[in-house]
Amino acid sequence: MRDFKLKLVLSILAGIAFSFIFILLAFALPVKEEKKISIKKPKGRLEQISHAFKEH
């Protein structure tokens, strides 16, 4: 019976420690943020042609 209780307590403590590590990693690691790229509208005819080539 003592062996079973010891295994049970160690299993619970291991689960808590494992969860705690992942909770700390969730707060420590940075979240990837999408960078907003602003595309300016082409003004001249050459810029429009260049922009059309870049899209395709």
N, C-alpha and C positions, 0 to 999 in steps of 0.2 A: 504494500500500500504506500510506503514511503517513497518508493521508486516512482510510482505513478504520479504522486503529488509533485515530486521534484521535476519530472518531465513536463507536467502541466504548467508549473510555474515558469520553468525555463522557456517553454514554448510561447507563453504569453509575453514574457519579457523580450524575447527575440522579435516577436511581432510588433511590439510597441517600439522597439529600437529601430527596426526596419522601416516602419511607418514614419517615425520621427526624422530619419535621414532623408526620406523623399519629401517630406514637408519642408525641411530646411532647403533642399535643393530647389524646390518650387519657388521659394522666395529669393534665393541667392542668384539663380540663373536669370539672365535678362530675357525678356520676351522680344521676339523679332517683330519689329514694327515695319509696316510697309511704307516706303518712301513715296511721297506724292510727287510725281514728275509733272510739272506744268509744261505743256507744249504750246508755244506761242504760235499764233496764226500767221502763216506766210503772207508777207506783204506784196512782194514783187512777183513777176511772172517766173523768174528763175528760181525763187524760193519755193513757189508752188510746184514746179517740176521736180525739184530736189526732194521736197516733202513727199511727193507721189512715189518717187523711186524708193524712198526709205520705208514706206508702208508695205510695199510688195516685196 
